[in-house]
């Protein structure tokens, strides 16, 4: 006979951690173990960290870029993509400048456009 387990009680009994070497999951009812460094590669939204140079070919995600993307600012970026279409936002670290650009299905980019708030 299979023992019934209250999943809420089981999960609430786990200790809270801020770091882990592995994550455990299930695929098609088969348990699996995922290394921490591989876990974020499974997510559709990626943390790119610090990227130098062009942002033309990145997928959905976020990070920091200082040079080579043509925006003229160093700061945080945010990108959403579908196929070759992309939409990117970039802000300097002081929050004084916000720029945006997009690309079409042919991978052709618009120029960076400044966004102003008044």
PyMOL CGO cylinders between C-alpha atoms (Angstrom):
from pymol import cmd
from pymol.cgo import CYLINDER

trace = [
    CYLINDER, 0.00, 0.00, 0.00, 1.26, 3.48, -0.88, 0.3, 1, 1, 1, 1, 1, 1,
    CYLINDER, 1.26, 3.48, -0.88, 1.53, 5.93, 1.97, 0.3, 1, 1, 1, 1, 1, 1,
    CYLINDER, 1.53, 5.93, 1.97, -0.26, 9.24, 1.42, 0.3, 1, 1, 1, 1, 1, 1,
    CYLINDER, -0.26, 9.24, 1.42, 1.87, 12.31, 2.02, 0.3, 1, 1, 1, 1, 1, 1,
    CYLINDER, 1.87, 12.31, 2.02, 0.61, 15.85, 2.52, 0.3, 1, 1, 1, 1, 1, 1,
    CYLINDER, 0.61, 15.85, 2.52, 2.85, 17.73, 0.09, 0.3, 1, 1, 1, 1, 1, 1,
    CYLINDER, 2.85, 17.73, 0.09, 2.30, 21.08, 1.87, 0.3, 1, 1, 1, 1, 1, 1,
    CYLINDER, 2.30, 21.08, 1.87, 3.55, 19.65, 5.15, 0.3, 1, 1, 1, 1, 1, 1,
    CYLINDER, 3.55, 19.65, 5.15, 6.50, 17.98, 3.45, 0.3, 1, 1, 1, 1, 1, 1,
    CYLINDER, 6.50, 17.98, 3.45, 7.54, 21.19, 1.69, 0.3, 1, 1, 1, 1, 1, 1,
    CYLINDER, 7.54, 21.19, 1.69, 7.02, 23.33, 4.80, 0.3, 1, 1, 1, 1, 1, 1,
    CYLINDER, 7.02, 23.33, 4.80, 9.34, 21.06, 6.75, 0.3, 1, 1, 1, 1, 1, 1,
    CYLINDER, 9.34, 21.06, 6.75, 12.25, 21.86, 4.41, 0.3, 1, 1, 1, 1, 1, 1,
    CYLINDER, 12.25, 21.86, 4.41, 14.78, 24.40, 5.62, 0.3, 1, 1, 1, 1, 1, 1,
    CYLINDER, 14.78, 24.40, 5.62, 15.19, 27.67, 3.72, 0.3, 1, 1, 1, 1, 1, 1,
    CYLINDER, 15.19, 27.67, 3.72, 18.57, 28.06, 2.02, 0.3, 1, 1, 1, 1, 1, 1,
    CYLINDER, 18.57, 28.06, 2.02, 20.12, 30.86, -0.02, 0.3, 1, 1, 1, 1, 1, 1,
    CYLINDER, 20.12, 30.86, -0.02, 22.46, 28.58, -1.96, 0.3, 1, 1, 1, 1, 1, 1,
    CYLINDER, 22.46, 28.58, -1.96, 22.46, 25.00, -3.21, 0.3, 1, 1, 1, 1, 1, 1,
    CYLINDER, 22.46, 25.00, -3.21, 24.76, 22.82, -5.28, 0.3, 1, 1, 1, 1, 1, 1,
    CYLINDER, 24.76, 22.82, -5.28, 21.92, 20.87, -6.90, 0.3, 1, 1, 1, 1, 1, 1,
    CYLINDER, 21.92, 20.87, -6.90, 18.20, 21.10, -7.63, 0.3, 1, 1, 1, 1, 1, 1,
    CYLINDER, 18.20, 21.10, -7.63, 15.99, 18.05, -7.76, 0.3, 1, 1, 1, 1, 1, 1,
    CYLINDER, 15.99, 18.05, -7.76, 13.09, 17.63, -10.13, 0.3, 1, 1, 1, 1, 1, 1,
    CYLINDER, 13.09, 17.63, -10.13, 11.08, 15.19, -12.14, 0.3, 1, 1, 1, 1, 1, 1,
    CYLINDER, 11.08, 15.19, -12.14, 10.69, 14.52, -15.85, 0.3, 1, 1, 1, 1, 1, 1,
    CYLINDER, 10.69, 14.52, -15.85, 8.06, 12.04, -17.05, 0.3, 1, 1, 1, 1, 1, 1,
    CYLINDER, 8.06, 12.04, -17.05, 7.77, 10.66, -13.49, 0.3, 1, 1, 1, 1, 1, 1,
    CYLINDER, 7.77, 10.66, -13.49, 11.53, 10.01, -13.35, 0.3, 1, 1, 1, 1, 1, 1,
    CYLINDER, 11.53, 10.01, -13.35, 13.51, 11.88, -10.66, 0.3, 1, 1, 1, 1, 1, 1,
    CYLINDER, 13.51, 11.88, -10.66, 16.48, 13.94, -11.78, 0.3, 1, 1, 1, 1, 1, 1,
    CYLINDER, 16.48, 13.94, -11.78, 19.28, 16.00, -10.27, 0.3, 1, 1, 1, 1, 1, 1,
    CYLINDER, 19.28, 16.00, -10.27, 20.37, 19.30, -11.89, 0.3, 1, 1, 1, 1, 1, 1,
    CYLINDER, 20.37, 19.30, -11.89, 23.62, 21.14, -11.11, 0.3, 1, 1, 1, 1, 1, 1,
    CYLINDER, 23.62, 21.14, -11.11, 23.06, 24.71, -9.95, 0.3, 1, 1, 1, 1, 1, 1,
    CYLINDER, 23.06, 24.71, -9.95, 25.09, 26.12, -12.85, 0.3, 1, 1, 1, 1, 1, 1,
    CYLINDER, 25.09, 26.12, -12.85, 22.97, 24.16, -15.36, 0.3, 1, 1, 1, 1, 1, 1,
    CYLINDER, 22.97, 24.16, -15.36, 19.62, 25.09, -13.81, 0.3, 1, 1, 1, 1, 1, 1,
    CYLINDER, 19.62, 25.09, -13.81, 19.43, 28.61, -15.25, 0.3, 1, 1, 1, 1, 1, 1,
    CYLINDER, 19.43, 28.61, -15.25, 20.15, 27.30, -18.76, 0.3, 1, 1, 1, 1, 1, 1,
    CYLINDER, 20.15, 27.30, -18.76, 16.80, 25.51, -18.55, 0.3, 1, 1, 1, 1, 1, 1,
    CYLINDER, 16.80, 25.51, -18.55, 14.87, 28.73, -17.97, 0.3, 1, 1, 1, 1, 1, 1,
    CYLINDER, 14.87, 28.73, -17.97, 13.56, 30.67, -20.96, 0.3, 1, 1, 1, 1, 1, 1,
    CYLINDER, 13.56, 30.67, -20.96, 14.84, 33.95, -19.48, 0.3, 1, 1, 1, 1, 1, 1,
    CYLINDER, 14.84, 33.95, -19.48, 18.61, 34.10, -19.04, 0.3, 1, 1, 1, 1, 1, 1,
    CYLINDER, 18.61, 34.10, -19.04, 20.93, 36.10, -16.79, 0.3, 1, 1, 1, 1, 1, 1,
    CYLINDER, 20.93, 36.10, -16.79, 23.74, 37.04, -19.19, 0.3, 1, 1, 1, 1, 1, 1,
    CYLINDER, 23.74, 37.04, -19.19, 25.85, 38.71, -16.51, 0.3, 1, 1, 1, 1, 1, 1,
    CYLINDER, 25.85, 38.71, -16.51, 28.37, 41.14, -17.98, 0.3, 1, 1, 1, 1, 1, 1,
    CYLINDER, 28.37, 41.14, -17.98, 28.47, 41.19, -21.80, 0.3, 1, 1, 1, 1, 1, 1,
    CYLINDER, 28.47, 41.19, -21.80, 30.88, 43.28, -23.83, 0.3, 1, 1, 1, 1, 1, 1,
    CYLINDER, 30.88, 43.28, -23.83, 30.22, 44.12, -27.46, 0.3, 1, 1, 1, 1, 1, 1,
    CYLINDER, 30.22, 44.12, -27.46, 27.12, 43.62, -29.56, 0.3, 1, 1, 1, 1, 1, 1,
    CYLINDER, 27.12, 43.62, -29.56, 23.74, 42.63, -28.13, 0.3, 1, 1, 1, 1, 1, 1,
    CYLINDER, 23.74, 42.63, -28.13, 22.42, 41.79, -31.61, 0.3, 1, 1, 1, 1, 1, 1,
    CYLINDER, 22.42, 41.79, -31.61, 22.27, 38.00, -31.23, 0.3, 1, 1, 1, 1, 1, 1,
    CYLINDER, 22.27, 38.00, -31.23, 21.23, 37.45, -27.62, 0.3, 1, 1, 1, 1, 1, 1,
    CYLINDER, 21.23, 37.45, -27.62, 17.96, 35.81, -26.66, 0.3, 1, 1, 1, 1, 1, 1,
    CYLINDER, 17.96, 35.81, -26.66, 15.52, 36.77, -23.92, 0.3, 1, 1, 1, 1, 1, 1,
    CYLINDER, 15.52, 36.77, -23.92, 17.31, 37.83, -20.77, 0.3, 1, 1, 1, 1, 1, 1,
    CYLINDER, 17.31, 37.83, -20.77, 19.04, 40.60, -18.89, 0.3, 1, 1, 1, 1, 1, 1,
    CYLINDER, 19.04, 40.60, -18.89, 22.52, 41.70, -17.88, 0.3, 1, 1, 1, 1, 1, 1,
    CYLINDER, 22.52, 41.70, -17.88, 25.06, 44.52, -18.03, 0.3, 1, 1, 1, 1, 1, 1,
    CYLINDER, 25.06, 44.52, -18.03, 26.79, 45.91, -21.11, 0.3, 1, 1, 1, 1, 1, 1,
    CYLINDER, 26.79, 45.91, -21.11, 29.26, 48.79, -21.29, 0.3, 1, 1, 1, 1, 1, 1,
    CYLINDER, 29.26, 48.79, -21.29, 30.50, 48.97, -24.88, 0.3, 1, 1, 1, 1, 1, 1,
    CYLINDER, 30.50, 48.97, -24.88, 29.92, 47.92, -28.44, 0.3, 1, 1, 1, 1, 1, 1,
    CYLINDER, 29.92, 47.92, -28.44, 26.13, 47.83, -28.69, 0.3, 1, 1, 1, 1, 1, 1,
    CYLINDER, 26.13, 47.83, -28.69, 25.79, 51.28, -30.25, 0.3, 1, 1, 1, 1, 1, 1,
    CYLINDER, 25.79, 51.28, -30.25, 23.62, 52.74, -27.47, 0.3, 1, 1, 1, 1, 1, 1,
    CYLINDER, 23.62, 52.74, -27.47, 26.34, 55.05, -26.16, 0.3, 1, 1, 1, 1, 1, 1,
    CYLINDER, 26.34, 55.05, -26.16, 25.57, 54.16, -22.53, 0.3, 1, 1, 1, 1, 1, 1,
    CYLINDER, 25.57, 54.16, -22.53, 26.87, 51.66, -20.02, 0.3, 1, 1, 1, 1, 1, 1,
    CYLINDER, 26.87, 51.66, -20.02, 24.23, 49.91, -17.99, 0.3, 1, 1, 1, 1, 1, 1,
    CYLINDER, 24.23, 49.91, -17.99, 21.64, 47.23, -17.51, 0.3, 1, 1, 1, 1, 1, 1,
    CYLINDER, 21.64, 47.23, -17.51, 19.84, 45.71, -20.49, 0.3, 1, 1, 1, 1, 1, 1,
    CYLINDER, 19.84, 45.71, -20.49, 16.65, 43.71, -20.87, 0.3, 1, 1, 1, 1, 1, 1,
    CYLINDER, 16.65, 43.71, -20.87, 15.82, 41.71, -24.01, 0.3, 1, 1, 1, 1, 1, 1,
    CYLINDER, 15.82, 41.71, -24.01, 12.71, 39.83, -25.15, 0.3, 1, 1, 1, 1, 1, 1,
    CYLINDER, 12.71, 39.83, -25.15, 12.83, 37.77, -28.32, 0.3, 1, 1, 1, 1, 1, 1,
    CYLINDER, 12.83, 37.77, -28.32, 10.72, 35.62, -30.59, 0.3, 1, 1, 1, 1, 1, 1,
    CYLINDER, 10.72, 35.62, -30.59, 12.51, 34.02, -33.53, 0.3, 1, 1, 1, 1, 1, 1,
    CYLINDER, 12.51, 34.02, -33.53, 14.65, 36.82, -35.03, 0.3, 1, 1, 1, 1, 1, 1,
    CYLINDER, 14.65, 36.82, -35.03, 12.42, 39.58, -33.60, 0.3, 1, 1, 1, 1, 1, 1,
    CYLINDER, 12.42, 39.58, -33.60, 13.83, 41.24, -30.51, 0.3, 1, 1, 1, 1, 1, 1,
    CYLINDER, 13.83, 41.24, -30.51, 12.98, 44.16, -28.26, 0.3, 1, 1, 1, 1, 1, 1,
    CYLINDER, 12.98, 44.16, -28.26, 15.69, 45.62, -26.04, 0.3, 1, 1, 1, 1, 1, 1,
    CYLINDER, 15.69, 45.62, -26.04, 15.70, 48.22, -23.28, 0.3, 1, 1, 1, 1, 1, 1,
    CYLINDER, 15.70, 48.22, -23.28, 18.85, 49.66, -21.76, 0.3, 1, 1, 1, 1, 1, 1,
    CYLINDER, 18.85, 49.66, -21.76, 19.31, 52.05, -18.84, 0.3, 1, 1, 1, 1, 1, 1,
    CYLINDER, 19.31, 52.05, -18.84, 22.37, 53.73, -17.41, 0.3, 1, 1, 1, 1, 1, 1,
    CYLINDER, 22.37, 53.73, -17.41, 23.12, 52.90, -13.79, 0.3, 1, 1, 1, 1, 1, 1,
    CYLINDER, 23.12, 52.90, -13.79, 21.90, 56.28, -12.54, 0.3, 1, 1, 1, 1, 1, 1,
    CYLINDER, 21.90, 56.28, -12.54, 18.52, 55.88, -14.22, 0.3, 1, 1, 1, 1, 1, 1,
    CYLINDER, 18.52, 55.88, -14.22, 18.99, 59.12, -16.16, 0.3, 1, 1, 1, 1, 1, 1,
    CYLINDER, 18.99, 59.12, -16.16, 18.93, 57.52, -19.60, 0.3, 1, 1, 1, 1, 1, 1,
    CYLINDER, 18.93, 57.52, -19.60, 16.60, 54.88, -21.02, 0.3, 1, 1, 1, 1, 1, 1,
    CYLINDER, 16.60, 54.88, -21.02, 16.92, 53.63, -24.59, 0.3, 1, 1, 1, 1, 1, 1,
    CYLINDER, 16.92, 53.63, -24.59, 15.05, 51.08, -26.69, 0.3, 1, 1, 1, 1, 1, 1,
    CYLINDER, 15.05, 51.08, -26.69, 15.43, 49.33, -30.05, 0.3, 1, 1, 1, 1, 1, 1,
    CYLINDER, 15.43, 49.33, -30.05, 13.92, 46.39, -31.91, 0.3, 1, 1, 1, 1, 1, 1,
    CYLINDER, 13.92, 46.39, -31.91, 14.68, 44.00, -34.76, 0.3, 1, 1, 1, 1, 1, 1,
    CYLINDER, 14.68, 44.00, -34.76, 12.44, 42.38, -37.35, 0.3, 1, 1, 1, 1, 1, 1,
    CYLINDER, 12.44, 42.38, -37.35, 12.22, 38.78, -38.64, 0.3, 1, 1, 1, 1, 1, 1,
    CYLINDER, 12.22, 38.78, -38.64, 15.22, 39.46, -40.90, 0.3, 1, 1, 1, 1, 1, 1,
    CYLINDER, 15.22, 39.46, -40.90, 17.36, 40.46, -37.91, 0.3, 1, 1, 1, 1, 1, 1,
    CYLINDER, 17.36, 40.46, -37.91, 17.50, 44.11, -39.02, 0.3, 1, 1, 1, 1, 1, 1,
    CYLINDER, 17.50, 44.11, -39.02, 17.76, 46.50, -36.08, 0.3, 1, 1, 1, 1, 1, 1,
    CYLINDER, 17.76, 46.50, -36.08, 16.30, 49.96, -35.58, 0.3, 1, 1, 1, 1, 1, 1,
    CYLINDER, 16.30, 49.96, -35.58, 18.56, 52.65, -34.14, 0.3, 1, 1, 1, 1, 1, 1,
    CYLINDER, 18.56, 52.65, -34.14, 18.55, 53.06, -30.36, 0.3, 1, 1, 1, 1, 1, 1,
    CYLINDER, 18.55, 53.06, -30.36, 15.82, 55.54, -29.41, 0.3, 1, 1, 1, 1, 1, 1,
    CYLINDER, 15.82, 55.54, -29.41, 15.89, 57.62, -26.22, 0.3, 1, 1, 1, 1, 1, 1,
    CYLINDER, 15.89, 57.62, -26.22, 12.87, 57.46, -23.94, 0.3, 1, 1, 1, 1, 1, 1,
    CYLINDER, 12.87, 57.46, -23.94, 12.12, 60.55, -21.83, 0.3, 1, 1, 1, 1, 1, 1,
    CYLINDER, 12.12, 60.55, -21.83, 9.87, 60.92, -18.81, 0.3, 1, 1, 1, 1, 1, 1,
    CYLINDER, 9.87, 60.92, -18.81, 8.58, 64.37, -17.93, 0.3, 1, 1, 1, 1, 1, 1,
]
cmd.load_cgo(trace, "trace")
